[in-house]
Amino acid sequence: MSAAAQVTDTTFKQEVLESEVPVLVDFWAPWCGPCRMVAPIVDEIAAQYDGQIKVVKLNTDENPSVASQYGIRSIPTLMIFKGGQRVDMVVGAVPKTTLSNTLEKYL
């Protein structure tokens, strides 16, 4: 099973913006209850779409500059990037079907 990799302020550009495939970014923090609820869903998505998309997680407490650059106000926020651009966003702990349906538009 392919779990989501961690990205940081330093690696975000290379891992997300320069990715050849669409990227799902999970903006989260360790103290956030809903983030812990959505984490297994994000890992399932990573496994389900392995090879089609890249799934990464960014801890907003440790990496505030990327979070503020994209205007993250509440977490979890799940953003989809394609070709270096943010193309979609889901805010809050959502069901797996919601996340899958959103992702399918960019494959």
Residue pairs with C-beta under 8 A, 6 or more apart in sequence:
1 43
1 46
1 47
2 46
2 47
2 50
2 55
3 43
3 46
3 47
4 26
4 42
4 43
4 46
4 55
4 56
4 57
5 15
5 54
5 55
5 56
5 57
6 56
6 57
6 58
6 59
7 15
7 16
7 25
7 56
7 57
7 58
7 63
8 58
8 62
8 63
9 63
9 64
9 65
9 66
12 58
12 63
12 66
15 23
15 54
15 56
16 23
16 25
16 54
16 56
16 81
17 81
17 84
18 84
19 54
19 81
21 52
21 53
21 54
22 52
22 53
22 54
22 80
22 81
22 82
22 87
22 103
22 106
22 107
23 53
23 54
23 55
23 56
23 80
23 81
23 82
24 42
24 45
24 46
24 53
24 54
24 55
24 56
24 78
24 79
24 80
24 99
24 103
25 56
25 57
25 58
25 78
25 79
25 80
25 81
26 35
26 38
26 39
26 42
26 55
26 56
26 57
26 58
26 76
26 78
27 58
27 60
27 67
27 70
27 72
27 75
27 76
27 77
27 78
27 79
28 35
28 38
28 39
28 57
28 58
28 59
28 60
28 75
28 76
29 35
29 59
29 60
29 61
29 75
30 59
30 61
31 61
32 75
32 76
34 75
34 76
34 92
34 93
35 75
35 76
35 93
37 93
38 76
38 78
38 93
38 94
39 57
41 94
41 95
41 96
41 99
42 55
42 57
42 78
42 99
43 55
44 96
45 55
45 96
45 99
45 100
45 103
46 55
48 100
49 55
49 103
49 107
52 107
53 103
53 106
53 107
58 66
58 67
60 67
60 72
60 75
70 79
70 86
74 91
74 92
76 91
76 92
76 93
77 89
77 90
77 91
78 89
78 90
78 91
78 94
78 99
79 86
79 88
79 89
80 86
80 87
80 88
80 89
80 102
80 103
80 106
81 87
82 106
87 106
88 102
88 105
88 106
90 98
90 99
90 102
